[in-house]
Amino acid sequence: MLLKPQIKDIKITSFYLGRIILGLGLVLIIPCLFAVLNQEINPALDFAISSAIALIAGFLLITFCKSKEELNWMQAMGMVSLSWIAAMFLGAIPLYLSGHWASYLNACFDAMSGFATCGLTLVEDLAHLSRAHNLWRHLMMFVGGQGIVIIALSLFVRSSSGAFKIYVGEAREEKVMPSVISTARFIWLVSLVYLILGTTTLASILTAEGFSLKSAIFHSSCIFMAAFDTGGFAPQSQNIAYYHSFAFEITCMVLMILGALNFKLHYALWSGNRREIIRNIETTTFFITVMCAFLLVVIGLTKEGTYPAGLMLFRKGFFQLISAHSGTGYMTIFAPQFIKEWPVFAILGIIAAMGLGGAVCSTTGGIKVLRLSIFLKTLGNEIKKIMLPRSSVVTDKLHHVKDMVLDERQVRMALLIFLMYLGLYGIGAVFASLYGFPFLASLFESVSAGANVGLSCGIINPSLPALLKIIYILQMWFGRLEFIAIFTLFGVLIAAVKGR
């Protein structure tokens, strides 16, 4: 029997949602100040208006729904799901006000793409977009990569019990530190340290290439935020191809791989446990699947002679593969080239890499290699049980930062999430096909949206039918939160109508 949510549930959920919105309002002040410093008056007004709306909305929710009670699981899941929708609507306001998005729906598409670290975009005339708005596009990725509710965990939440429920609701289950609040702060520490190192490295390369120091720092900080947080936004419409630098591309690949690694692995490496990178089943599986997918790409591209030179094959083929597998979406080719120049075999390698994604508890999306590891490990053990004598004992063990014994729940959840992602990819492909797009291109775009990658073969553009834009927004939302929190929200809504 479904129980109808009570007024108390709505108040508690709204109170914590208000804190998230308040946090977003504070973040919106950053591009506002940046616009003022760069004497971009209209952009400064856009962000001042947006920040004021968010701060007022957050303050009203906190004031009128004030509560000292902790979130239960239902409230936490509902709040997390709603926080991403609220972030989309609020984050879209300054984008729409800029005039570079044809409609508010297009702006919402890019806001969800930014927070979900997807990278698919409907922006128009990107070359003339203000620097403040460009910074906001990448700042959304930086915030969304760590997790929107990580802001609340870092600043506003003190209860460890309620914090853990919020943390799990945002598709993270592993704690790096003893508590999720210290885990959230460690995630921000890692990200900020890498931000300084990554921006400095990229800026050094760009200044050597002839960029002014100011321009180099701006471009580098934007590129870092999207690369490390495995998004695909770039300050220029040509994406990474704009920079024409092999050293820049290599650095981007390193940053993309770092962003695709588990934050628990980062903690192990920072703690001096260097051997963990080769012992961890997640990282070994990641690098094995990278090489397997690249093999498909190489076979396809060399068979057709698409890139006959080895260096060009690396810069065009391997770069796209790393971008796909890490869930980043950066490109050194133009979107239509995938369908016009790449053979089917190579495209399938990219689709497989996008669909799989990187590590759990990272900034990447997709199925995640740990779930593939669990699935393959369980399959192998089941085969062993059949082949070995009945008296033999087969233990389902793997090493992921520490030795783990797999239980039935872990295996069931890994398989369930695996199947739900496959369904998500298929649904998007079917919808695009119904609009007349070729199935392979439709599947490519659907997997890119559902796995929060951002690579495109050209289907996604500002003239896309409104329904398809909404479908892709939903795919990005579902893919980023990994279903459970959103299904809980839908369950609450159903219970509100049919419950007793």
C-alpha positions in Angstrom: 0.0 0.0 0.0 1.3 3.4 -1.0 1.4 6.0 1.8 0.6 9.6 0.7 3.5 12.0 1.5 2.6 14.3 4.4 3.0 18.1 4.7 6.0 17.4 6.9 7.7 15.5 4.1 7.2 18.4 1.7 8.5 20.9 4.3 11.7 19.0 5.1 12.4 18.3 1.4 11.8 22.0 0.5 14.0 23.2 3.4 17.0 21.3 2.2 16.2 22.1 -1.5 16.3 25.8 -0.4 19.8 25.3 0.9 20.9 23.9 -2.4 19.3 26.8 -4.3 21.0 29.2 -1.9 24.3 27.6 -2.7 23.7 28.0 -6.4 22.8 31.6 -5.9 26.2 32.2 -4.2 28.0 30.4 -7.1 26.2 32.7 -9.6 28.0 35.6 -7.9 31.3 34.4 -9.3 30.6 35.1 -13.0 28.9 38.3 -12.0 32.0 39.6 -10.3 34.1 38.3 -13.3 31.9 40.2 -15.7 32.4 43.4 -13.6 36.1 43.0 -13.6 36.0 42.5 -17.4 33.7 45.5 -17.8 31.0 43.3 -19.4 28.0 45.3 -18.1 25.1 43.4 -19.7 26.5 40.0 -18.6 27.0 41.3 -15.1 23.3 42.3 -15.0 22.3 38.9 -16.3 24.1 37.2 -13.5 23.0 39.7 -10.9 19.4 39.0 -11.8 19.9 35.2 -11.8 21.8 35.2 -8.5 19.1 37.4 -6.9 16.3 35.0 -8.1 18.2 32.0 -6.7 19.0 33.7 -3.4 15.4 34.9 -2.9 14.0 31.5 -3.8 16.4 29.7 -1.5 15.8 32.2 1.3 12.0 31.8 1.0 12.2 28.0 1.0 14.4 28.0 4.1 12.3 30.5 5.9 8.8 29.1 5.3 9.8 25.4 5.4 12.2 25.7 8.3 12.9 22.3 9.8 15.4 20.8 12.3 14.5 17.2 11.4 16.9 15.0 9.4 16.0 13.8 5.9 14.8 10.2 5.6 15.7 8.2 2.5 12.5 9.1 0.6 13.0 12.8 1.3 16.7 12.8 0.5 16.2 11.1 -2.9 13.4 13.4 -3.8 15.4 16.5 -2.8 18.4 15.4 -4.8 16.3 14.8 -7.9 14.6 18.1 -7.6 17.8 20.0 -6.9 19.1 19.1 -10.4 15.9 20.3 -12.0 16.1 23.5 -10.0 19.8 23.9 -10.9 18.8 23.5 -14.6 16.1 26.2 -14.5 18.2 28.6 -12.5 21.4 28.0 -14.4 19.6 28.6 -17.7 18.5 32.1 -16.8 21.8 33.9 -17.5 22.3 31.8 -20.6 18.9 32.8 -22.0 19.4 36.5 -21.1 22.6 36.5 -23.1 20.7 36.2 -26.4 22.9 33.3 -27.6 20.2 30.7 -27.0 17.2 30.8 -29.3 14.7 29.8 -26.5 14.6 29.2 -22.8 14.3 25.4 -23.6 17.6 25.6 -25.4 19.2 27.3 -22.4 17.8 24.7 -20.1 19.3 22.0 -22.4 22.7 23.6 -22.0 22.3 24.1 -18.3 21.4 20.5 -17.7 24.2 19.5 -20.1 26.6 21.6 -18.1 25.6 20.5 -14.6 25.5 16.8 -15.8 28.9 17.3 -17.3 27.6 16.2 -20.7 28.8 18.8 -23.1 26.2 18.7 -25.7 25.2 22.3 -26.6 22.7 24.3 -28.5 24.5 27.7 -28.1 24.6 30.0 -31.1 27.5 32.2 -32.2 29.8 30.9 -29.4 32.7 33.0 -30.7 31.0 36.2 -29.6 29.6 34.9 -26.3 30.8 37.0 -23.4 33.6 35.7 -21.2 31.4 35.8 -18.2 28.8 33.6 -19.8 31.5 31.3 -21.1 32.9 31.0 -17.6 29.5 30.1 -16.3 29.1 27.3 -18.8 32.3 25.7 -17.5 31.7 26.6 -13.9 28.4 24.6 -14.2 30.5 21.6 -15.2 33.0 22.1 -12.3 30.1 22.3 -9.8 28.2 19.4 -11.4 31.2 17.2 -11.7 31.8 17.2 -8.0 28.1 17.1 -7.5 25.6 19.9 -6.8 24.7 18.6 -3.4 28.4 18.4 -2.6 28.2 22.1 -2.1 25.5 21.6 0.5 27.5 18.8 2.2 30.6 21.0 2.3 28.9 24.2 3.6 25.4 23.7 4.9 24.9 20.1 6.2 26.3 19.1 9.6 24.4 15.8 10.3 26.3 12.8 9.1 23.2 10.7 8.8 21.3 13.1 6.6 24.5 13.8 4.7 25.0 10.2 3.7 21.5 9.9 2.3 22.0 13.0 0.2 25.4 11.7 -0.9 24.0 8.4 -2.0 21.1 10.1 -3.8 23.6 11.8 -6.1 24.8 8.4 -7.4 27.7 8.0 -5.0 28.0 5.2 -2.5 31.7 5.1 -1.7 33.1 7.2 1.1 36.7 8.4 0.7 37.0 9.7 4.2 35.4 8.4 7.4 32.3 10.6 6.9 30.6 11.9 3.8 31.1 15.5 4.9 34.9 15.1 5.1 34.6 13.1 1.8 32.9 16.1 0.1 35.5 18.5 1.3 38.3 16.1 0.2 36.7 16.0 -3.3 36.7 19.8 -3.4 40.4 19.8 -2.2 41.5 17.4 -5.0 39.6 19.4 -7.6 41.0 22.8 -6.5 44.6 21.5 -6.4 44.2 20.0 -9.8 42.6 23.2 -11.0 45.7 25.2 -10.1 48.1 22.6 -11.6 46.0 21.9 -14.7 45.3 25.5 -15.5 49.0 26.4 -15.0 50.1 23.7 -17.4 47.6 24.5 -20.1 48.3 28.2 -19.8 52.0 27.6 -20.2 51.3 25.7 -23.4 49.0 28.4 -24.8 51.4 31.3 -24.0 54.1 29.3 -25.8 51.7 29.1 -28.7 51.3 32.8 -28.9 48.2 33.5 -26.6 48.3 36.5 -24.3 48.7 35.6 -20.7 45.2 36.8 -19.8 43.6 34.9 -22.7 45.7 31.8 -21.9 44.6 31.7 -18.3 41.0 32.1 -19.2 41.0 29.4 -21.9 43.0 27.1 -19.7 40.8 27.4 -16.6 37.7 26.8 -18.8 39.3 23.8 -20.5 40.5 22.4 -17.2 37.1 22.6 -15.5 35.5 20.7 -18.4 38.3 18.2 -18.9 38.8 17.2 -15.3 35.1 17.1 -14.7 34.6 15.1 -17.9 32.4 17.6 -19.6 32.8 18.8 -23.2 32.2 22.5 -23.3 34.9 24.7 -24.8 35.2 28.4 -25.2 35.3 28.1 -29.0 33.0 26.3 -31.4 35.9 24.3 -32.9 36.4 22.7 -29.5 40.0 21.4 -28.9 40.7 21.6 -32.6 40.8 25.4 -32.2 44.2 25.2 -30.4 46.1 23.2 -33.0 48.6 22.0 -30.3 49.7 18.4 -29.8 51.0 19.2 -26.3 47.7 20.8 -25.4 45.8 17.7 -26.6 48.1 15.4 -24.6 47.5 17.5 -21.5 43.8 17.3 -22.0 43.9 13.5 -22.3 45.8 13.3 -19.0 43.2 15.6 -17.3 40.3 13.5 -18.8 41.8 10.3 -17.5 42.3 11.9 -14.0 38.7 13.0 -14.0 37.6 9.4 -14.9 39.4 7.9 -11.9 37.7 7.1 -8.6 38.3 9.8 -5.9 39.2 6.9 -3.6 42.0 6.1 -5.9 43.1 9.7 -5.8 43.1 9.5 -2.0 45.2 6.3 -2.2 47.7 8.0 -4.5 47.9 11.1 -2.4 48.5 8.9 0.6 51.5 7.4 -1.0 49.9 4.1 -2.1 51.2 4.2 -5.7 50.7 0.4 -6.3 47.0 0.8 -5.9 46.7 2.1 -9.5 47.9 -1.3 -10.9 46.1 -3.5 -8.2 42.7 -1.8 -8.4 40.4 -3.9 -10.6 38.5 -0.7 -11.6 41.6 1.0 -13.1 42.9 -2.2 -14.7 39.5 -2.8 -16.3 39.4 0.8 -17.5 42.7 0.6 -19.3 41.9 -2.8 -20.8 38.6 -1.6 -22.1 40.3 1.5 -23.5 42.7 -0.6 -25.5 40.0 -3.0 -26.7 37.8 -0.1 -27.8 40.8 1.6 -29.5 41.5 -1.6 -31.3 38.1 -1.4 -32.9 38.7 2.2 -33.8 42.2 1.5 -35.3 40.9 -1.5 -37.3 38.0 0.7 -38.7 40.1 3.8 -39.5 43.1 2.0 -41.0 41.0 -0.3 -43.1 39.3 2.7 -44.7 42.6 4.8 -44.7 40.8 7.6 -42.9 44.0 8.7 -41.1 47.0 7.1 -42.9 49.7 8.8 -40.7 50.3 7.3 -37.3 50.4 10.7 -35.5 47.2 11.7 -37.1 45.6 8.4 -36.1 46.7 9.1 -32.5 45.5 12.7 -32.5 42.2 12.1 -34.2 41.4 8.5 -33.2 42.9 7.9 -29.8 42.0 11.4 -28.6 38.3 10.8 -29.5 38.5 7.4 -27.8 39.8 8.7 -24.5 37.3 11.6 -24.7 34.5 9.0 -25.2 35.6 6.5 -22.6 36.3 9.2 -19.9 32.9 10.7 -20.7 34.4 14.1 -21.5 33.2 14.8 -25.1 36.1 16.9 -26.2 36.8 16.7 -30.0 39.7 17.3 -32.4 37.4 16.7 -35.4 34.1 18.3 -36.4 30.9 16.5 -35.4 29.7 15.6 -39.0 33.0 13.8 -39.6 32.0 10.9 -37.4 29.2 9.9 -39.9 30.8 11.2 -43.1 34.4 10.0 -42.6 34.5 7.3 -39.9 33.6 3.7 -40.8 30.9 1.9 -38.9 33.4 -0.3 -37.0 35.2 2.7 -35.6 32.0 4.4 -34.6 30.9 1.3 -32.8 34.1 1.4 -30.8 33.4 5.0 -29.8 29.8 4.2 -28.9 30.9 1.2 -26.7 33.5 3.5 -24.9 30.9 6.2 -24.3 28.3 3.8 -23.0 30.7 2.2 -20.5 32.3 5.4 -19.0 34.9 5.6 -16.3 35.0 4.9 -12.5 32.4 5.1 -9.8 32.8 8.0 -7.4 34.3 10.1 -10.2 33.1 12.9 -12.4 32.3 10.7 -15.3 28.9 9.1 -16.4 27.9 5.9 -18.1 27.6 2.3 -16.8 31.0 2.5 -15.0 33.8 0.0 -15.3 33.5 -1.3 -11.8 30.0 -2.7 -12.7 31.5 -4.3 -15.7 34.2 -5.8 -13.5 31.6 -7.1 -11.1 29.6 -8.6 -13.9 32.6 -10.3 -15.6 33.9 -11.5 -12.2 30.6 -13.0 -11.3 30.2 -14.6 -14.7 33.7 -16.1 -14.4 33.0 -17.5 -10.9 29.7 -19.1 -12.1 31.6 -20.9 -14.9 34.1 -22.0 -12.3 31.4 -23.4 -10.1 30.0 -25.5 -13.0 33.5 -26.8 -13.9 34.9 -27.5 -10.5 33.8 -30.4 -8.1 30.7 -29.7 -6.0 32.9 -29.7 -2.8 34.9 -26.7 -4.2 34.4 -23.3 -2.7 34.6 -20.3 -5.0 34.7 -16.9 -3.4 33.6 -13.8 -5.3 36.5 -11.5 -4.4 38.0 -8.5 -6.1 40.4 -5.7 -5.1 39.0 -2.2 -5.2 41.2 0.0 -2.9 40.8 -2.9 -0.5 39.9 -6.6 -0.9 36.2 -7.0 -1.2 33.9 -10.0 -1.1 31.0 -9.6 -3.4 27.5 -10.2 -2.0 24.3 -10.8 -3.9 23.1 -7.3 -3.4 26.2 -5.8 -5.1 25.9 -8.1 -8.1 22.2 -7.5 -8.4 22.5 -3.7 -8.3 25.4 -3.7 -10.8 23.4 -5.8 -13.2 20.3 -3.7 -12.7 22.1 -0.4 -13.4 23.8 -2.0 -16.4 20.4 -3.0 -17.9 18.8 0.4 -17.1 21.6 2.2 -18.9 21.2 0.0 -22.0 17.4 0.7 -21.9 18.1 4.5 -21.6 20.5 4.4 -24.6 17.9 2.4 -26.6 15.0 4.7 -25.8 16.8 7.8 -27.0 17.9 6.1 -30.2 14.4 5.0 -31.0 13.0 8.5 -30.5 15.6 10.1 -32.8 15.0 7.4 -35.4 11.3 8.2 -35.3 12.2 11.7 -36.4 13.9 10.3 -39.5 17.6 10.3 -38.3 19.7 7.2 -39.3 19.8 4.6 -36.5 23.6 4.6 -36.0 23.7 8.4 -35.7 20.6 8.2 -33.4 22.3 5.6 -31.2 25.5 7.6 -31.1 23.7 10.8 -29.9 21.6 8.9 -27.4 24.5 7.1 -25.8 26.4 10.4 -25.6 23.4 12.1 -23.8 22.6 9.2 -21.5 26.2 8.6 -20.5 26.8 12.3 -20.1 29.6 12.4 -22.7 29.0 15.2 -25.1 30.4 13.9 -28.4 28.1 14.5 -31.3 27.7 13.4 -34.9 25.7 16.5 -35.8 22.1 15.6 -34.8 22.0 17.9 -31.8 21.6 21.5 -33.0 19.4 24.5 -32.2 16.8 23.5 -34.8 16.2 20.1 -33.2 12.5 19.3 -32.5 11.4 20.4 -29.0 10.4 16.9 -27.9 13.8 15.5 -28.8 15.5 18.3 -26.7 13.3 17.3 -23.8 14.2 13.6 -24.3 17.9 14.4 -24.3 17.5 16.5 -21.2 15.8 13.6 -19.4 18.5 11.3 -20.5 21.2 13.5 -19.1 19.2 13.8 -15.8 18.6 10.1 -15.5 22.2 9.2 -16.6 23.8 11.6 -14.1 21.8 10.5 -11.1 21.8 6.8 -12.1 18.0 6.3 -11.9 17.3 5.4 -8.3 16.8 8.9 -6.9 14.6 9.9 -9.9 12.5 6.7 -9.6 12.0 7.5 -5.9 10.8 11.0 -6.8 8.3 9.5 -9.4 7.2 7.0 -6.7 6.5 9.9 -4.3 4.5 11.8 -7.0 2.4 8.6 -7.7 1.9 8.1 -4.0 0.7 11.7 -3.7 -2.1 11.0 -6.2 -2.9 7.4 -5.4 -1.6 6.9 -1.9 -3.6 6.7 1.3 
